[in-house]
Amino acid sequence: MRISLVCAAVLAVASVTVNAQDAGRGLAATCAMCHGTSGHSVGGNEVLAGMPKGEMVRKFKEFQSGAKPATVMHQIAKGYTDPQLDQIAAYFAAQKR
């Protein structure tokens, strides 16, 4: 009985993790136009793949507040909630540079 409960708990955690990764991937897809597929920018924009989560969240917050100058990122960043920013940042942090 205990093994069944442990297995069910492990599967539930794995399911939540996969769903969070999928949500992060979906939200991060909007970044591809400027920052490349999976955050591998080939142009003049910053590479997001492999950026530490905390650093990305900080930059998003700076765009939202206007502390970090931008052409459109301040407007884009304001369209996301804190949990969404966390999901996007976690997705890019998990990508290889």
Buried (B, 14 or more C-beta within 10 A) or exposed (E): EEEEEEEEEEEEEEEEEEEBBEBBBEBBEEBBEBBBBBBBBEEEBEBBBBBEBEEBBEBBBBBBEEEBEEEEBBEBBEEBEEEBBBBBBBBBBBBEE
